[in-house]
Amino acid sequence: AFPKRMSTHKMSAASTCTEALADIARSEKAIEALAVIHDSCTKTSESLIANQQLGLGYPCKIGDYDECNAATPILHASGIKSVQAVTFCVLGLIAKNGMPRPEGGAMGGVCLPSVCQEQSLTSPEFIGYLDHTLESDLALTSLGRKYLLNIRDTVELSKHTDASFTCGAHKVAFDSGSMTVVGILVVLLTLLVVATVSEYWAPSIYRRMGVLGEAFNAGRTLGRLFKTDRKSKTFQCLDGLRALSMGWVILGHELAFEASIGYINPFAALPPTGALKGWLAQILFSSRYAVDSFFFISGFLVFHTTIKKLKESKSSVTPGWILYYVLYRWLRLTPTYMMCILLWWKIAPLLGSGPLWFHWQFFMGLCDNFWWSNLLYVNNLIPWGMGENNTCFFHGWYLANDMQFYMLTPILVMIYMRSIKAAAAVSVSMILVSTITAFLFAKSYEWSAADLDGEAVQAYDRYGYIMPWFRIPAYLIGIVLAMVWLHAGNGPRAKMDTFLASVLEMFALSLIGMCVFGGIDADQHRPCDYNMWPMGPVQCGSGPEWDTTERAIYASLTKPTWCVGLAILCFVAFLGQAGVAGWFLSHEAWIVPARLSFGMYLLHPLIINVWFQKQTQFFRWSAVDFVLRFFGVFSVTFLSAIALNLLLEGPFAHITRAIFTSRMKKRVKVLEEVAEEEIQAVHKIDAKLLDTRPAGTVTPQESSEDE
């Protein structure tokens, strides 16, 4: 009772699969195994009925992966030779083009003989077998008929959507690349152990290690890391801002990754009935502002430090200085950055398996093709128009933008050294041009920054969110604050009226609060599917509340407004007049997390994905569970960042400083020698002039000395 056999490999695989299914569905010996197999599957027909009644999308259910695997030894005991093992196949995690579906979730899961492949499940032969067998095969057991009927309903669901099947545990093999990374880690760990132990037990070896010994000495690295006294307390509020922003990034990414995997109780989580429609949920949805905080801090510190050092050394911006400036930054960041990419690319995929683990194969493929764009800090532009989720080490887009802004800074420094007003005017003009352009693009192409707006958010992510020309206002606002502080706030009398300081603090906090909670109207209705627009025929996302202009304002103006609020608050805090907010941000408790923020930013998606992608079930939304998962991720990330600091970040920072400090000392010594030679030459000329001058004349130097 099989349709005509087809000759291709795809169809042969389908025939093998159908033969195995027939043996299971007909055999009385397989009843016990089939009971476990069928129980592990989602009951798609029941889901379809509920779905049609509710009209709210497919329930996020995946079946029971572990129960399916438990059926294999029962099959062995049943004596069916044609079926040696079973595998679990999930519908809806990937699209028919082979890409992960951005909406996450699933439409069903079925437990099948391991000979069944993803491609065979949607072949005409397989579908024909199911229809024909269910109609005419009288040898099927009662349970076998139910089992095949459920499989047919699941396959039918695939025919009417863009969803496809993914099967198996998706284990990744240990390869030469993984071995290379392990070798690098062993070398670094060996240096750490030798340097730390030899300082006390073999001082001669420690002395011969030189700079390497000092760099990889764990005791000294930890001492520098956990040292809580500051050289200057003026900018101490930036520690709190950096540490809190890092925690905020983790909080937002936890929600994003959970939602992309799926909830078994989406009605308890998502609007219009779930917890994420409330005011507190806006703290989660607004976590993207944390990246703008990093840009703001970076712009302020880079510009302020550069101007101070140039003035102290009485140097100017030359091509050689710019090369030194860029090379120092690249060497300071890249070793740690690239090692984290290698851990993401070659080590993390080895740490698990399961129905969701196929995401790691997708991540690896992106790094296979585009790792070099991270090395050159252009991964926000290459591949073009793919958005942050389709790049190697996806959150590295921030570092690419930051490096590009850093390389632009010398231009503003040169203008500032000539004219403070001109530099401020250029910076403000760039902020305005970028913001206005972002508004025009958002309005023209119907972008949205509201997270539940489906395709409008995807369009914004691809062409707006990670692009440097739209993200630079935050960095430039930090630079403007540095200019203001260098010009007006850095003197001994830099204090303002107490009442005015309180007013400015409240105004800054109001701007910040408006940005965080101002988007709540957009999160009161059902989320748009990822291929739906909020302004479409179906009411979803911000569609019922905002028009295209309001969405464009939200996408373009909120980030600069956020940074203006930070700039005002920080200026008052620098003066020591920021009240409770200044005290909170300046507390010593933030010093260590702030120092670890670079490593924590690099590592936290790796930790989240290793944990979350190993799940064999979707998440259940609960505020308590969410908070506990956050603290678990934060704690492991914090400890991992300490390890990263010991092995890479701290040592390479020390080595880079040693190299460039040595070069600077040599340069200063050469300049001092040249200056001394020039002084000696001037003295010789003065001596000759004194010998040849007419009697009774007085030199300008002698006249000034007399005065």
Secondary structure, DSSP 8 states (H G I E B T S, - for coil): -------SHHHHHHHHHHHHHHHHHH-STTHHHHHHHHHHS--HHHHHHHHHHH-S--------HHHHHHHHHHHHHHT-TT---EEEEEEEEEETTSSB-TT---SEEEEEETT--TGGGGSHHHHHHHHHHHHH-TT--HHHHHHHHHHHHHHHHHHTSSEEEEES-------HHHHHHHHHHHHHHHHHHHHHHHHHH-HHHHHHHTHHHHHT-HHHHHHHHT----S-STTTHHHHHHHHHHHHHHHHHHHHHHHHH-BS-HHHHSTTTSGGGSSTHHHHHGGGHHHHHHHHHHHHHHHHHHHHHHHHHT----HHHHHHHHHHHHHHHHHHHHHHHHIIIIIGGGG--STTTHHHHHHHHHHHHHHHHHHTT-TTTSSTT--GGGSTTGGGHHHHHHHHHHHHHHHHHHHHHH-HHHHHHHHHHHHHHHHHHHHHHHHHHT---STT-THHHHHHIIIIIT-HHHHHHHHHHHHHHHHHIIIIISSTT----HHHHHHHHHHHHHHHHHHHHTTGGGGSS----TT--TTSSS--TTTTT--HHHHHHHHHHHHHHHHHHHHHHHHHHHTT--HHHHHHHT-GGGHHHHHTHHHHHHHHHHHHHHHHTT-SS-B---HHHHHHHHHHHHHHHHHHHHHHIIIIIHHHHHHHHHHHHHHHHHHHHHHHHHHHHHHHHHHHHHHHHHHHS-TT---HHHHHHH-
